[in-house]
Amino acid sequence: MNYQEFKNQVDQLTEDRAFNIVYKGKNYEFRCYYVSERFGKRFSMDPSHRLLGGMNVDKITNKYISLFSYDMMDQKSTYKISISEIEIKTNETVGETK
């Protein structure tokens, strides 16, 4: 996938909406969980059909998605995903509408 295709999908998301992606053979949900005029949109990436194990999106560049999470001992974990290795599973967004 190229950056512009991914950016177009991300830009279409509104609060509590998501789209499904495949990364390294595993299914994930890329979700917009918060929108504010002051801070903009906030995103997370979660394994499909699981309640735990997701990460928050720190930033999106033209090559990578930078993710982070904190465990219960306040230890930060980070991970970088190459946008070129992502495949959008469906062009339809999923989730609740407000």
N, C-alpha and C positions, 0 to 999 in steps of 0.2 A: 504494500500500500504506500502511496506517496503522501507527503505532508498535507497537501492541499485537500485531498479527499478526506483525510482524517479531520482536519480543521473544519471543513464544511459540516461534518457530522457533529462535532463538538459545538460549533456555533449555533446549531439548531436546537440543542438541548435547553429545556427550561427546568425549573426546580422539580425534583422528584421524577424526572424522566431519565431514561438510560437507553443505550444500545449495546448489543452483544458483539463481542469480538473474540477471535481465536488468537492465542499467542503460544507458540511452541506446543501446539496440539491440545491446549487446554482452553476451556471456555471461561470467559470473564464478562462481567457486566461493567461498563463504563458509565457512571452515574453522576448527574448533577444533583448534589444534595442541598445546595444553599445558593441563593442569589440575593445580593443586596446592591443598592445603588452606590454605596460607598466602597465596597470591597469587590464587587463583581461576582462571578460565579466560582463556586468551589466544587471540586470533583473528587470522586473516589473510584477505585477499580477493585472489584470484589470477585472472588471465584463464584461462578454460577451455582445456584442451589446450595449455598452454604451461608451460615450466619456469621461465621468468624473467618478471619484470615485476609481481610481486605486491607488496602493501603490507600492513603490520601495522595492526591496529585499535588506535588510541589510546584512544578512548572512543566510547560510543554514548549519545546523548541522545534525547529524544522527537522531535527533528526531523532530526538528522544522525548520520552515521557519520564520525568523524574518523580519517583514515588517515595513516601515515607510512612512510618507507623511507629508508635510507642508501645512497649509492652507494659505490664503492670508494675514494673520496677523503674519506669521512666527511661528505659534504654531505647534510643532511637535506632531504627533500622531504615536503610535506604536501598533503593533499587532503581536501575535505569533500564527502560525498555526501548528498543529501537523501533521507530514507527514503521520502518520498511519490513519488519517481521510480523506486523499485525495484519490480520484479515478481518474485515467487518463481516459478521455472520449474516446480518440482515440489515437492510436499509431502514427498517421501521424502528421507531423508538418504542421502548416499553416502559411501563410504570404508570403511576397514577397521575392524573391531571389535576391541577388546582382550579 
